[in-house]
Amino acid sequence: MGPHWVYILASQRNGTLYVGVTRDLPKRVHEHRTGLFGGFTDRYAVKLLVFAEPHDTAVAAIQREKNIKHWPRRWELALIEHDNPDWRDLYADLV
């Protein structure tokens, strides 16, 4: 089986952010993009995959997700811009 993923979705550059964790990144991002489950990402049009980080275990991924969710917003923005300075939608790389 593959890694567990921590990911960040954005509505646009410097827009609304969503931090999540999943075992199947392509599937989960597709669910967000299509609004399959509604909720926050659907309501605020948070559909661009701007950050993805693999982890070997679910425990590590969940802990990282919790840590990021408690960070100041500027740290989250810096994390995205470190690896993805253009805020490119990374979803195309998955499919």
C-alpha positions in Angstrom: 0.0 0.0 0.0 1.1 3.6 -0.6 1.7 6.4 1.8 -0.6 8.4 3.9 -0.9 12.0 2.7 -1.3 15.4 4.3 -2.6 17.8 1.8 -3.7 21.5 1.5 -6.4 22.7 -0.9 -6.9 26.4 -1.7 -9.7 28.4 -3.3 -7.0 30.6 -5.0 -3.6 32.0 -4.3 -3.6 33.3 -0.7 -7.3 32.3 -0.5 -9.2 30.0 1.8 -7.3 26.9 2.8 -8.2 23.4 3.9 -5.8 20.9 5.5 -6.7 17.2 5.3 -5.2 13.7 5.5 -6.0 10.7 3.4 -4.7 7.3 2.2 -5.8 7.8 -1.4 -4.9 11.3 -2.5 -6.2 11.3 -6.1 -9.6 9.9 -4.9 -9.9 12.3 -2.0 -9.0 15.4 -4.1 -11.5 14.3 -6.8 -14.2 14.1 -4.1 -13.4 17.6 -3.0 -13.3 18.9 -6.6 -16.7 17.4 -7.4 -18.4 18.4 -4.2 -19.3 14.8 -3.5 -19.6 15.3 0.3 -20.4 19.0 0.3 -19.2 20.8 3.4 -16.5 23.4 3.8 -14.5 22.8 0.6 -17.7 22.8 -1.5 -19.1 25.9 0.2 -15.9 27.9 -0.2 -14.9 26.5 -3.6 -11.6 25.1 -2.1 -10.5 22.8 -5.0 -6.9 23.5 -5.9 -4.4 21.0 -4.6 -1.4 23.2 -3.6 0.5 21.0 -1.2 0.9 17.3 -0.6 3.2 15.5 1.7 3.6 11.7 2.1 4.0 9.9 5.4 4.8 6.3 6.1 2.1 5.8 8.8 -1.4 7.1 9.5 -0.3 8.2 12.9 2.5 10.4 11.5 0.2 11.9 8.9 -2.6 12.7 11.4 -0.2 14.3 13.8 1.3 16.4 11.0 -2.2 17.5 9.9 -3.1 18.5 13.4 0.1 20.4 13.8 -0.4 22.3 10.5 -4.1 23.1 11.5 -2.8 24.8 14.6 -0.2 26.9 12.9 -0.5 30.6 12.2 -1.8 31.2 8.6 1.5 32.8 7.5 3.2 29.5 8.3 0.7 27.5 6.2 1.3 30.0 3.3 5.1 29.7 3.7 4.8 25.8 3.6 2.9 26.0 0.4 5.2 28.6 -1.2 8.3 26.7 -0.2 7.5 23.8 -2.6 4.9 25.5 -4.8 5.8 29.2 -5.2 3.4 29.6 -8.2 0.5 27.9 -6.4 0.2 25.5 -9.3 -2.7 23.0 -9.0 -0.9 19.7 -8.4 -4.0 17.6 -9.1 -2.9 17.1 -12.7 0.3 15.5 -11.5 -1.8 12.8 -9.7 -4.0 11.7 -12.6 
